[in-house]
C-alpha cells in the first residue's frame, strides 16, 4: 500500500500506468470515474495539459471536422496565459476540467498546499471535474478533493507523450484497449504533438468505423 501512494520507484510507477490502469489501482480510488459504459458503445475523449496555441487549435479543428466533442483538463497556468483559447474551447461545446494550477505532483506536496493549487486553478476554470496530474494523489488529498470535485481518471492512456512510441503505436493503444465506456487520454501538449497529429484523426476514424459514439464527461 505504501509504495502505491508514496514510493518513488520508477519501475513500479511505469508498470502501474501502461495503457490501462490495473484493477487494484482503481480500487484505491474507487469513487473516481474510470469508465462509464452505456447501452450504445460510447467513449469519452479527454485531453490533458492545455490549452496552448501550438497544439490546441489544431485539436479543435480535428474534433470539429469529425463532429466530436471532448473534455479538456486544463492547467490554470495555461488558461491564464491563453484565456481566449480557453473560451474557444467552451464556445465550441467542449467540457473543461481542472488539472491543477501548475501541473503539480500530489506525492511531492502536503494536502493543504495541493488543495490551494487546485483552488487557484478553479478560480479560472470553474469546473466540477478534476484530474490529478500523473494520476497520483495521497489518500488524504483524494479525500479532500472528492468533497468538492468529481475525480476523473481514465480507462485508456494513449501514451502520446512518450518518446519511446511513434504515432502508429499510440494509435494501436487506442485500437487494442478501447471498450464501451472508455475514458481515453490524449494530451494537447508540445510533448505529445507529433504522435497526436498522427494518431488522433486515425483514432477517431477507427472509433467511428467500429460503432462508437462520443460524449463529454
Z-matrix of the N, CA and C atoms (Angstrom, degrees):
N
C 1 1.454
C 2 1.521 1 111.59
N 3 1.335 2 116.27 1 -42.84
C 4 1.465 3 119.01 2 -176.59
C 5 1.526 4 111.56 3 -60.70
N 6 1.340 5 116.07 4 -41.91
C 7 1.463 6 117.51 5 -175.62
C 8 1.528 7 111.68 6 -68.31
N 9 1.322 8 117.95 7 -28.09
C 10 1.466 9 119.31 8 -179.16
C 11 1.504 10 112.26 9 -64.42
N 12 1.320 11 117.14 10 -31.76
C 13 1.453 12 120.00 11 -175.90
C 14 1.519 13 113.10 12 -107.06
N 15 1.314 14 117.93 13 -32.38
C 16 1.451 15 119.12 14 -168.95
C 17 1.521 16 113.29 15 -121.59
N 18 1.315 17 118.70 16 -10.60
C 19 1.450 18 120.45 17 -177.82
C 20 1.510 19 111.82 18 -72.82
N 21 1.304 20 116.04 19 161.14
C 22 1.462 21 120.99 20 -179.36
C 23 1.524 22 110.92 21 -129.20
N 24 1.318 23 116.68 22 23.76
C 25 1.451 24 120.28 23 178.00
C 26 1.512 25 109.33 24 -74.71
N 27 1.319 26 116.45 25 116.92
C 28 1.460 27 119.59 26 -171.77
C 29 1.522 28 111.85 27 -62.72
N 30 1.338 29 117.70 28 -36.05
C 31 1.460 30 118.56 29 -179.44
C 32 1.509 31 110.76 30 -63.57
N 33 1.322 32 117.02 31 -41.79
C 34 1.465 33 119.95 32 -179.65
C 35 1.514 34 110.83 33 -62.80
N 36 1.327 35 117.48 34 -46.19
C 37 1.455 36 119.89 35 -179.86
C 38 1.523 37 110.65 36 -63.74
N 39 1.316 38 116.69 37 -37.82
C 40 1.462 39 120.73 38 -179.27
C 41 1.521 40 110.86 39 -63.35
N 42 1.335 41 116.58 40 -47.42
C 43 1.452 42 119.18 41 -176.14
C 44 1.509 43 112.51 42 -73.14
N 45 1.330 44 118.82 43 -18.72
C 46 1.454 45 120.70 44 179.86
C 47 1.519 46 112.30 45 -72.78
N 48 1.318 47 117.85 46 -23.91
C 49 1.452 48 119.06 47 -167.27
C 50 1.526 49 114.52 48 -128.04
N 51 1.308 50 117.78 49 26.32
C 52 1.450 51 119.22 50 175.43
C 53 1.526 52 108.68 51 -82.05
N 54 1.310 53 114.67 52 115.47
C 55 1.455 54 124.95 53 174.88
C 56 1.533 55 115.37 54 62.04
N 57 1.324 56 118.49 55 -61.75
C 58 1.459 57 120.24 56 -177.91
C 59 1.527 58 110.02 57 -133.52
N 60 1.337 59 118.17 58 124.30
C 61 1.466 60 120.16 59 179.78
C 62 1.526 61 110.79 60 -62.32
N 63 1.315 62 117.96 61 137.57
C 64 1.465 63 120.75 62 -178.58
C 65 1.527 64 112.22 63 -70.28
N 66 1.309 65 115.19 64 159.85
C 67 1.461 66 122.13 65 -177.09
C 68 1.526 67 111.28 66 -55.66
N 69 1.319 68 117.92 67 -42.08
C 70 1.463 69 120.79 68 -177.50
C 71 1.516 70 111.09 69 -59.97
N 72 1.335 71 116.75 70 -43.95
C 73 1.465 72 118.53 71 -179.72
C 74 1.521 73 111.43 72 -66.44
N 75 1.318 74 117.08 73 -37.26
C 76 1.462 75 120.06 74 177.15
C 77 1.526 76 110.82 75 -59.86
N 78 1.311 77 116.23 76 -34.52
C 79 1.462 78 119.21 77 -179.07
C 80 1.526 79 112.30 78 -68.88
N 81 1.330 80 117.79 79 -26.35
C 82 1.461 81 120.17 80 175.70
C 83 1.533 82 110.50 81 -61.19
N 84 1.341 83 115.54 82 -34.03
C 85 1.453 84 121.66 83 179.83
C 86 1.529 85 109.09 84 -123.17
N 87 1.322 86 115.38 85 57.31
C 88 1.467 87 120.52 86 -172.19
C 89 1.523 88 112.78 87 -65.99
N 90 1.319 89 118.22 88 -20.02
C 91 1.461 90 120.70 89 179.68
C 92 1.531 91 112.64 90 -89.10
N 93 1.315 92 116.89 91 -1.19
C 94 1.469 93 120.57 92 175.67
C 95 1.523 94 109.98 93 -83.20
N 96 1.335 95 116.15 94 163.12
C 97 1.455 96 121.31 95 173.99
C 98 1.521 97 109.05 96 -87.78
N 99 1.308 98 115.67 97 124.13
C 100 1.459 99 121.74 98 176.31
C 101 1.527 100 111.15 99 -114.89
N 102 1.322 101 115.44 100 -35.96
C 103 1.460 102 121.92 101 -174.04
C 104 1.524 103 107.89 102 -158.93
N 105 1.343 104 117.54 103 143.11
C 106 1.462 105 121.19 104 -177.50
C 107 1.530 106 108.41 105 -132.86
N 108 1.328 107 118.54 106 82.90
C 109 1.467 108 120.33 107 -179.63
C 110 1.529 109 111.53 108 -65.94
N 111 1.313 110 115.59 109 145.46
C 112 1.466 111 122.82 110 176.45
C 113 1.525 112 109.21 111 -127.08
N 114 1.338 113 116.61 112 167.19
C 115 1.461 114 120.35 113 176.88
C 116 1.519 115 110.38 114 -61.85
N 117 1.337 116 116.12 115 -42.52
C 118 1.452 117 120.86 116 174.05
C 119 1.516 118 108.57 117 -93.72
N 120 1.324 119 116.68 118 139.53
C 121 1.461 120 120.88 119 -177.17
C 122 1.535 121 110.52 120 -54.77
N 123 1.325 122 115.85 121 120.74
C 124 1.465 123 122.05 122 -173.24
C 125 1.517 124 109.86 123 -135.38
N 126 1.344 125 115.49 124 142.12
C 127 1.460 126 120.93 125 172.07
C 128 1.521 127 109.24 126 -131.20
N 129 1.313 128 114.80 127 162.62
C 130 1.463 129 122.44 128 -177.81
C 131 1.520 130 107.92 129 -127.48
N 132 1.324 131 116.47 130 104.10
C 133 1.459 132 120.57 131 176.73
C 134 1.518 133 109.48 132 -77.41
N 135 1.325 134 116.32 133 131.65
C 136 1.461 135 120.93 134 176.39
C 137 1.520 136 109.10 135 -130.80
N 138 1.343 137 114.63 136 150.88
C 139 1.456 138 122.00 137 -179.84
C 140 1.524 139 108.56 138 -130.49
N 141 1.318 140 116.26 139 129.21
C 142 1.460 141 121.90 140 -177.66
C 143 1.523 142 111.92 141 -107.02
N 144 1.328 143 115.13 142 151.45
C 145 1.475 144 125.27 143 163.70
C 146 1.523 145 116.31 144 91.69
N 147 1.316 146 119.90 145 -14.20
C 148 1.462 147 121.07 146 -179.76
C 149 1.513 148 111.71 147 -84.68
N 150 1.326 149 116.39 148 -162.43
C 151 1.462 150 126.15 149 1.60
C 152 1.527 151 111.75 150 -89.17
N 153 1.323 152 115.58 151 144.93
C 154 1.464 153 120.29 152 175.50
C 155 1.530 154 108.71 153 -133.49
N 156 1.320 155 117.65 154 145.99
C 157 1.477 156 120.30 155 -174.80
C 158 1.516 157 113.87 156 -68.02
N 159 1.325 158 118.27 157 -21.58
C 160 1.459 159 120.47 158 -177.66
C 161 1.534 160 112.84 159 -75.73
N 162 1.344 161 117.37 160 -22.46
C 163 1.465 162 119.78 161 -171.99
C 164 1.530 163 112.62 162 -129.18
N 165 1.322 164 117.85 163 -44.90
C 166 1.465 165 121.05 164 -171.67
C 167 1.525 166 113.97 165 -58.81
N 168 1.340 167 120.61 166 -42.63
C 169 1.473 168 118.40 167 178.23
C 170 1.522 169 112.89 168 -59.36
N 171 1.317 170 117.06 169 -37.90
C 172 1.466 171 119.75 170 177.25
C 173 1.524 172 110.30 171 -63.64
N 174 1.338 173 117.42 172 -42.81
C 175 1.466 174 120.90 173 177.55
C 176 1.522 175 110.24 174 -58.99
N 177 1.318 176 116.73 175 -43.88
C 178 1.465 177 120.37 176 -179.95
C 179 1.521 178 111.68 177 -62.16
N 180 1.314 179 117.16 178 -38.31
C 181 1.463 180 120.31 179 178.25
C 182 1.523 181 111.42 180 -65.68
N 183 1.327 182 116.70 181 -41.63
C 184 1.467 183 120.18 182 178.60
C 185 1.526 184 110.16 183 -63.49
N 186 1.316 185 116.75 184 -45.79
C 187 1.467 186 120.07 185 179.71
C 188 1.529 187 111.19 186 -61.75
N 189 1.326 188 115.91 187 -40.47
C 190 1.461 189 120.25 188 178.07
C 191 1.519 190 111.30 189 -63.50
N 192 1.317 191 116.06 190 -41.59
C 193 1.458 192 121.20 191 -179.50
C 194 1.523 193 111.77 192 -57.39
N 195 1.330 194 116.22 193 -38.36
C 196 1.469 195 120.32 194 -177.01
C 197 1.531 196 112.86 195 -98.55
N 198 1.324 197 117.24 196 1.03
C 199 1.453 198 119.98 197 -179.79
C 200 1.519 199 113.57 198 67.95
N 201 1.324 200 116.42 199 35.20
C 202 1.463 201 122.37 200 -175.79
C 203 1.518 202 110.20 201 -108.76
N 204 1.324 203 116.13 202 137.83
C 205 1.460 204 121.31 203 172.20
C 206 1.523 205 109.26 204 -110.47
N 207 1.316 206 115.48 205 145.79
C 208 1.459 207 121.27 206 -173.76
C 209 1.517 208 110.10 207 -135.58
N 210 1.318 209 115.21 208 179.29
C 211 1.460 210 122.33 209 178.10
C 212 1.523 211 108.23 210 -119.80
N 213 1.329 212 116.26 211 126.24
C 214 1.463 213 122.59 212 -177.58
C 215 1.527 214 109.92 213 -107.99
N 216 1.324 215 116.49 214 116.99
C 217 1.461 216 121.29 215 175.38
C 218 1.527 217 107.88 216 -92.05
N 219 1.319 218 115.11 217 104.61
C 220 1.462 219 122.92 218 -169.71
C 221 1.521 220 111.62 219 -99.38
N 222 1.315 221 115.88 220 146.81
C 223 1.460 222 119.57 221 169.33
C 224 1.519 223 108.84 222 -86.91
N 225 1.308 224 115.51 223 144.22
C 226 1.458 225 119.68 224 -179.84
C 227 1.511 226 112.92 225 -60.65
N 228 1.329 227 116.56 226 -36.74
C 229 1.464 228 119.61 227 179.16
C 230 1.530 229 110.95 228 -59.53
N 231 1.326 230 117.31 229 -43.16
C 232 1.464 231 119.80 230 -179.61
C 233 1.519 232 112.11 231 -71.98
N 234 1.319 233 117.12 232 -33.55
C 235 1.464 234 119.97 233 175.04
C 236 1.527 235 110.10 234 -64.43
N 237 1.323 236 116.65 235 -42.50
C 238 1.465 237 120.73 236 179.91
C 239 1.523 238 111.29 237 -64.20
N 240 1.329 239 116.66 238 -35.60
C 241 1.466 240 120.17 239 -179.83
C 242 1.525 241 112.36 240 -78.79
N 243 1.330 242 116.65 241 -25.93
C 244 1.466 243 120.78 242 -173.30
C 245 1.527 244 111.49 243 -132.57
N 246 1.324 245 117.83 244 59.50
C 247 1.470 246 119.94 245 -175.08
C 248 1.528 247 113.26 246 -63.13
N 249 1.315 248 118.00 247 -36.18
C 250 1.463 249 119.65 248 179.75
C 251 1.528 250 111.22 249 -66.79
N 252 1.309 251 116.56 250 -37.23
C 253 1.465 252 120.81 251 177.80
C 254 1.524 253 110.32 252 -68.05
N 255 1.302 254 116.97 253 -39.25
C 256 1.463 255 121.05 254 176.18
C 257 1.526 256 110.43 255 -61.60
N 258 1.322 257 116.48 256 -43.92
C 259 1.466 258 119.87 257 178.11
C 260 1.524 259 111.13 258 -63.63
N 261 1.329 260 116.25 259 -34.95
C 262 1.457 261 120.39 260 178.60
C 263 1.528 262 111.39 261 -63.34
N 264 1.320 263 116.52 262 -38.61
C 265 1.464 264 120.97 263 175.95
C 266 1.530 265 110.67 264 -55.43
N 267 1.308 266 114.84 265 -49.41
C 268 1.466 267 119.80 266 -175.85
C 269 1.525 268 111.21 267 -70.04
N 270 1.317 269 116.15 268 -39.60
C 271 1.467 270 119.45 269 -179.85
C 272 1.526 271 111.68 270 -65.36
N 273 1.317 272 117.25 271 -27.34
C 274 1.460 273 121.44 272 178.70
C 275 1.524 274 112.17 273 -80.07
N 276 1.322 275 117.57 274 -0.88
C 277 1.456 276 121.35 275 176.28
C 278 1.513 277 115.15 276 90.83
N 279 1.339 278 116.64 277 11.48
C 280 1.456 279 119.62 278 178.57
C 281 1.525 280 109.93 279 -86.63
N 282 1.320 281 115.37 280 152.88
C 283 1.458 282 121.36 281 175.89
C 284 1.529 283 108.82 282 -86.80
N 285 1.328 284 116.72 283 152.83
C 286 1.459 285 120.86 284 176.86
C 287 1.527 286 109.52 285 -125.02
N 288 1.319 287 114.88 286 155.25
C 289 1.454 288 121.29 287 178.07
C 290 1.520 289 110.55 288 -142.46
N 291 1.302 290 115.47 289 167.37
C 292 1.460 291 124.50 290 -176.16
C 293 1.531 292 109.36 291 -91.95
N 294 1.332 293 115.79 292 127.60
C 295 1.466 294 121.76 293 178.82
C 296 1.525 295 110.38 294 -122.71
N 297 1.314 296 115.60 295 31.82
C 298 1.468 297 127.85 296 -175.00
C 299 1.526 298 110.87 297 73.81
N 300 1.302 299 116.19 298 168.42
C 301 1.454 300 121.21 299 -179.74
C 302 1.520 301 111.62 300 -71.71
N 303 1.320 302 116.32 301 -45.06
C 304 1.464 303 119.96 302 -170.51
C 305 1.526 304 113.02 303 -130.75
N 306 1.329 305 117.09 304 30.17
C 307 1.460 306 122.88 305 176.41
C 308 1.521 307 111.14 306 55.05
N 309 1.324 308 115.42 307 50.99
C 310 1.462 309 120.54 308 -174.93
C 311 1.527 310 111.51 309 -83.07
N 312 1.314 311 115.26 310 153.35
C 313 1.462 312 122.38 311 175.65
C 314 1.522 313 108.76 312 -93.42
N 315 1.328 314 116.13 313 118.97
C 316 1.454 315 119.86 314 -178.15
C 317 1.509 316 113.69 315 -59.75
N 318 1.329 317 117.55 316 -34.62
C 319 1.460 318 120.17 317 -178.28
C 320 1.522 319 112.43 318 -65.38
N 321 1.316 320 117.51 319 -19.67
C 322 1.460 321 121.58 320 -178.36
C 323 1.522 322 113.33 321 -96.35
N 324 1.355 323 117.48 322 5.35
C 325 1.463 324 120.80 323 -174.35
C 326 1.515 325 110.32 324 -132.91
N 327 1.326 326 115.10 325 154.37
C 328 1.458 327 118.17 326 170.58
C 329 1.528 328 108.62 327 -79.65
N 330 1.307 329 115.89 328 163.94
C 331 1.464 330 120.36 329 -173.52
C 332 1.523 331 113.29 330 -63.62
N 333 1.330 332 121.02 331 -44.96
C 334 1.467 333 119.63 332 178.79
C 335 1.528 334 113.37 333 -58.77
N 336 1.335 335 117.38 334 -42.39
C 337 1.464 336 120.05 335 179.24
C 338 1.526 337 110.87 336 -67.42
N 339 1.315 338 116.68 337 -38.35
C 340 1.464 339 121.05 338 178.58
C 341 1.527 340 110.22 339 -61.82
N 342 1.313 341 116.97 340 -45.92
C 343 1.456 342 120.82 341 -179.56
C 344 1.524 343 111.37 342 -66.66
N 345 1.311 344 117.68 343 -35.73
C 346 1.469 345 119.67 344 177.46
C 347 1.523 346 110.52 345 -63.65
N 348 1.329 347 116.27 346 -38.19
C 349 1.454 348 120.08 347 178.33
C 350 1.528 349 110.94 348 -65.04
N 351 1.321 350 116.31 349 -41.74
C 352 1.466 351 120.87 350 178.04
C 353 1.527 352 110.71 351 -65.08
N 354 1.312 353 116.85 352 -43.91
C 355 1.459 354 120.78 353 -177.84
C 356 1.528 355 111.62 354 -66.07
N 357 1.329 356 115.87 355 -34.42
C 358 1.463 357 119.25 356 176.51
C 359 1.519 358 110.25 357 -62.70
N 360 1.342 359 116.37 358 -40.89
C 361 1.459 360 120.36 359 176.77
C 362 1.521 361 110.69 360 -67.78
N 363 1.311 362 116.62 361 -37.46
C 364 1.469 363 120.25 362 -179.03
C 365 1.526 364 111.37 363 -61.27
N 366 1.313 365 117.55 364 -33.88
C 367 1.464 366 120.17 365 178.24
C 368 1.526 367 111.34 366 -57.69
N 369 1.333 368 116.71 367 -28.89
C 370 1.457 369 121.57 368 -179.17
C 371 1.528 370 113.08 369 -95.82
N 372 1.323 371 116.63 370 -35.56
C 373 1.462 372 121.19 371 -170.03
C 374 1.523 373 112.31 372 -93.62
N 375 1.326 374 116.65 373 -37.60
C 376 1.469 375 121.84 374 176.32
C 377 1.535 376 111.80 375 54.62
N 378 1.328 377 115.89 376 58.07
C 379 1.460 378 121.08 377 179.01
C 380 1.522 379 110.05 378 -130.91
N 381 1.338 380 118.13 379 145.73
C 382 1.463 381 121.03 380 175.41
C 383 1.522 382 112.84 381 -81.51
N 384 1.341 383 117.12 382 -3.02
C 385 1.460 384 121.30 383 -177.58
C 386 1.518 385 110.98 384 -97.87
N 387 1.322 386 116.18 385 141.04
C 388 1.465 387 121.03 386 179.38
C 389 1.525 388 109.20 387 -139.39
N 390 1.334 389 115.24 388 136.74
C 391 1.467 390 121.25 389 171.40
C 392 1.522 391 109.03 390 -127.45
N 393 1.321 392 118.23 391 124.60
C 394 1.471 393 120.62 392 -179.97
C 395 1.518 394 111.45 393 -73.15
N 396 1.323 395 118.31 394 130.95
C 397 1.464 396 119.73 395 173.61
C 398 1.522 397 111.00 396 -55.09
N 399 1.309 398 116.05 397 137.64
C 400 1.464 399 123.96 398 179.80
C 401 1.531 400 113.11 399 68.62
N 402 1.333 401 117.97 400 -2.23
C 403 1.452 402 120.86 401 176.74
C 404 1.511 403 115.61 402 75.69
N 405 1.339 404 117.97 403 14.69
C 406 1.455 405 121.07 404 -177.67
C 407 1.518 406 111.33 405 -119.42
N 408 1.322 407 114.93 406 137.01
C 409 1.460 408 122.15 407 170.40
C 410 1.518 409 108.41 408 -144.75
N 411 1.308 410 115.94 409 152.75
C 412 1.456 411 119.82 410 169.37
C 413 1.528 412 108.67 411 -72.09
N 414 1.336 413 117.97 412 152.82
C 415 1.467 414 119.49 413 177.47
C 416 1.524 415 112.97 414 -54.18
N 417 1.330 416 117.50 415 -38.33
C 418 1.463 417 120.34 416 179.92
C 419 1.522 418 110.90 417 -67.26
N 420 1.332 419 116.89 418 -32.98
C 421 1.465 420 120.56 419 177.92
C 422 1.522 421 110.61 420 -69.78
N 423 1.320 422 116.59 421 -42.73
C 424 1.457 423 119.64 422 178.36
C 425 1.523 424 110.77 423 -62.72
N 426 1.318 425 116.48 424 -40.41
C 427 1.464 426 120.08 425 178.50
C 428 1.523 427 111.04 426 -61.08
N 429 1.334 428 116.88 427 -39.76
C 430 1.462 429 120.49 428 179.35
C 431 1.525 430 111.31 429 -72.15
N 432 1.320 431 116.62 430 -39.69
C 433 1.466 432 120.75 431 -178.86
C 434 1.518 433 111.31 432 -64.92
N 435 1.320 434 117.31 433 -44.09
C 436 1.466 435 119.68 434 -172.18
C 437 1.526 436 113.15 435 -69.76
N 438 1.316 437 117.14 436 -13.42
C 439 1.463 438 119.83 437 174.04
C 440 1.527 439 111.99 438 -71.71
N 441 1.345 440 116.11 439 -21.86
C 442 1.471 441 119.87 440 -174.86
C 443 1.525 442 114.10 441 -121.80
N 444 1.324 443 116.88 442 -23.40
C 445 1.459 444 120.41 443 -172.15
C 446 1.520 445 111.34 444 -134.49
N 447 1.334 446 115.26 445 158.68
C 448 1.458 447 121.53 446 167.36
C 449 1.516 448 107.47 447 -90.94
N 450 1.325 449 116.70 448 118.38
C 451 1.457 450 120.71 449 -179.93
C 452 1.525 451 109.48 450 -82.77
N 453 1.324 452 115.65 451 125.48
C 454 1.463 453 122.06 452 -179.08
C 455 1.525 454 108.61 453 -111.63
N 456 1.310 455 116.13 454 115.68
C 457 1.457 456 121.24 455 173.75
C 458 1.528 457 108.47 456 -96.77
N 459 1.325 458 118.79 457 -130.43
C 460 1.463 459 119.95 458 -178.48
C 461 1.516 460 110.79 459 -163.98
N 462 1.319 461 115.13 460 161.08
C 463 1.459 462 122.43 461 175.18
C 464 1.524 463 110.31 462 -105.10
N 465 1.332 464 116.75 463 -28.10
C 466 1.467 465 121.82 464 179.20
C 467 1.519 466 109.03 465 -137.87
N 468 1.313 467 116.94 466 122.98
C 469 1.458 468 120.34 467 170.28
C 470 1.530 469 107.16 468 -106.76
N 471 1.323 470 116.24 469 122.53
C 472 1.462 471 120.43 470 -172.42
C 473 1.521 472 113.16 471 -72.43
N 474 1.324 473 116.76 472 -22.26
C 475 1.467 474 123.49 473 -175.78
C 476 1.529 475 111.24 474 62.89
N 477 1.320 476 115.88 475 35.06
C 478 1.461 477 120.39 476 177.41
C 479 1.518 478 112.55 477 -63.22
N 480 1.313 479 116.90 478 -21.31
C 481 1.463 480 123.27 479 -179.26
C 482 1.530 481 113.14 480 -78.18
N 483 1.336 482 117.97 481 -12.11
C 484 1.460 483 121.50 482 -170.29
C 485 1.522 484 112.23 483 -76.60
N 486 1.316 485 116.53 484 130.65
C 487 1.458 486 121.38 485 174.49
C 488 1.522 487 111.89 486 -74.86
N 489 1.333 488 116.06 487 -12.67
C 490 1.460 489 120.87 488 -178.94
C 491 1.529 490 112.62 489 -90.56
N 492 1.332 491 117.16 490 -3.23
C 493 1.457 492 121.53 491 179.38
C 494 1.521 493 109.98 492 -119.33
N 495 1.329 494 116.41 493 152.39
C 496 1.450 495 120.23 494 171.10
C 497 1.524 496 108.94 495 -106.19
N 498 1.315 497 116.54 496 178.16
C 499 1.450 498 120.44 497 -175.11
C 500 1.517 499 113.61 498 -61.11
N 501 1.324 500 117.07 499 -37.36
C 502 1.461 501 120.25 500 179.47
C 503 1.525 502 111.30 501 -64.77
N 504 1.324 503 117.06 502 -38.20
C 505 1.463 504 120.37 503 178.21
C 506 1.527 505 111.37 504 -68.88
N 507 1.322 506 116.84 505 -36.68
C 508 1.467 507 120.73 506 175.65
C 509 1.530 508 109.72 507 -63.15
N 510 1.325 509 116.34 508 -45.78
C 511 1.461 510 120.94 509 176.54
C 512 1.523 511 110.80 510 -59.48
N 513 1.317 512 116.75 511 -40.56
C 514 1.460 513 120.56 512 -179.68
C 515 1.532 514 111.19 513 -63.75
N 516 1.323 515 117.25 514 -33.06
C 517 1.468 516 119.19 515 176.12
C 518 1.527 517 111.04 516 -61.88
N 519 1.328 518 116.15 517 -39.24
C 520 1.466 519 119.50 518 177.21
C 521 1.520 520 110.10 519 -65.13
N 522 1.313 521 116.77 520 -47.32
C 523 1.468 522 120.54 521 -177.06
C 524 1.532 523 111.75 522 -66.13
N 525 1.303 524 116.88 523 -34.63
C 526 1.460 525 120.29 524 -174.90
C 527 1.523 526 113.05 525 -80.15
N 528 1.323 527 117.56 526 -37.25
C 529 1.467 528 119.31 527 -169.35
C 530 1.529 529 115.42 528 -108.07
N 531 1.321 530 118.54 529 -13.56
C 532 1.459 531 119.59 530 -177.73
C 533 1.529 532 110.85 531 -69.05
N 534 1.324 533 115.01 532 140.66
C 535 1.459 534 122.89 533 176.33
C 536 1.518 535 107.71 534 -146.33
N 537 1.324 536 117.10 535 173.97
C 538 1.450 537 120.86 536 179.86
C 539 1.529 538 110.18 537 -56.24
N 540 1.323 539 115.86 538 125.67
C 541 1.461 540 120.66 539 178.60
C 542 1.509 541 115.41 540 92.13
N 543 1.322 542 117.88 541 -0.51
C 544 1.465 543 119.90 542 -176.86
C 545 1.526 544 112.20 543 -62.51
N 546 1.315 545 115.38 544 133.31
C 547 1.458 546 123.08 545 167.02
C 548 1.532 547 105.60 546 -95.34
N 549 1.332 548 116.04 547 114.45
C 550 1.461 549 122.21 548 -171.11
C 551 1.522 550 109.87 549 -106.90
N 552 1.319 551 116.26 550 132.50
C 553 1.467 552 121.10 551 -177.25
C 554 1.524 553 112.24 552 -106.42
N 555 1.335 554 114.93 553 119.74
C 556 1.459 555 123.51 554 163.50
C 557 1.532 556 107.05 555 -112.76
N 558 1.330 557 116.57 556 178.77
C 559 1.469 558 121.18 557 179.20
C 560 1.529 559 109.54 558 -134.94
N 561 1.336 560 116.63 559 127.01
C 562 1.467 561 119.07 560 171.48
C 563 1.532 562 107.57 561 -92.56
N 564 1.327 563 113.82 562 72.82
C 565 1.461 564 122.18 563 -175.60
C 566 1.517 565 109.97 564 -136.55
N 567 1.318 566 116.44 565 161.40
C 568 1.462 567 120.57 566 179.18
C 569 1.522 568 111.38 567 -63.84
N 570 1.313 569 116.77 568 -36.31
C 571 1.458 570 120.52 569 -178.54
C 572 1.532 571 111.35 570 -62.49
N 573 1.334 572 116.35 571 -32.54
C 574 1.467 573 120.71 572 -176.24
C 575 1.528 574 112.84 573 -95.55
N 576 1.326 575 117.85 574 -6.67
C 577 1.460 576 121.39 575 -166.61
C 578 1.525 577 114.01 576 -52.86
N 579 1.311 578 117.80 577 -49.85
C 580 1.466 579 120.54 578 -175.78
C 581 1.525 580 111.10 579 -62.13
N 582 1.312 581 117.52 580 -50.90
C 583 1.463 582 120.63 581 -179.22
C 584 1.525 583 111.50 582 -66.44
N 585 1.322 584 116.16 583 -34.87
C 586 1.460 585 120.81 584 -179.84
C 587 1.522 586 110.71 585 -63.62
N 588 1.320 587 117.23 586 -43.12
C 589 1.464 588 121.50 587 -179.46
C 590 1.525 589 111.27 588 -59.19
N 591 1.305 590 115.95 589 -36.95
C 592 1.463 591 118.73 590 178.34
C 593 1.527 592 111.38 591 -78.30
N 594 1.321 593 116.87 592 -48.21
C 595 1.464 594 120.51 593 -166.47
C 596 1.520 595 115.01 594 -83.20
N 597 1.332 596 118.93 595 -34.36
C 598 1.466 597 119.28 596 -171.27
C 599 1.529 598 112.95 597 -62.67
N 600 1.337 599 120.14 598 -55.19
C 601 1.472 600 117.40 599 -178.97
C 602 1.519 601 112.56 600 -62.30
N 603 1.307 602 117.41 601 -36.47
C 604 1.463 603 120.45 602 -179.89
C 605 1.523 604 110.87 603 -70.03
N 606 1.322 605 116.95 604 -35.49
C 607 1.465 606 120.03 605 177.09
C 608 1.523 607 110.71 606 -65.51
N 609 1.326 608 116.58 607 -43.67
C 610 1.468 609 119.94 608 178.80
C 611 1.526 610 110.19 609 -62.05
N 612 1.320 611 117.28 610 -43.86
C 613 1.457 612 120.21 611 178.96
C 614 1.527 613 111.46 612 -61.85
N 615 1.319 614 116.72 613 -42.56
C 616 1.464 615 120.63 614 179.10
C 617 1.524 616 110.96 615 -64.03
N 618 1.317 617 117.14 616 -42.73
C 619 1.467 618 120.84 617 179.58
C 620 1.527 619 110.88 618 -63.70
N 621 1.318 620 116.78 619 -42.91
C 622 1.465 621 119.73 620 178.24
C 623 1.526 622 110.98 621 -64.47
N 624 1.311 623 116.53 622 -43.53
C 625 1.469 624 120.38 623 179.57
C 626 1.520 625 111.41 624 -61.81
N 627 1.311 626 117.61 625 -27.37
C 628 1.455 627 121.75 626 -178.27
C 629 1.530 628 112.93 627 -98.54
N 630 1.323 629 115.59 628 16.52
C 631 1.467 630 120.24 629 168.93
C 632 1.506 631 116.60 630 84.05
N 633 1.329 632 117.22 631 16.93
C 634 1.467 633 119.18 632 179.21
C 635 1.533 634 111.16 633 -86.97
N 636 1.315 635 115.67 634 143.83
C 637 1.455 636 121.81 635 168.25
C 638 1.513 637 108.04 636 -106.37
N 639 1.345 638 116.01 637 159.21
C 640 1.460 639 121.57 638 -175.96
C 641 1.528 640 109.75 639 -113.02
N 642 1.321 641 115.81 640 136.19
C 643 1.452 642 122.25 641 176.52
C 644 1.518 643 109.42 642 -132.16
N 645 1.336 644 116.47 643 158.03
C 646 1.457 645 120.89 644 170.56
C 647 1.516 646 109.08 645 -93.72
N 648 1.293 647 116.28 646 164.57
C 649 1.462 648 121.18 647 -178.72
C 650 1.532 649 111.43 648 -84.21
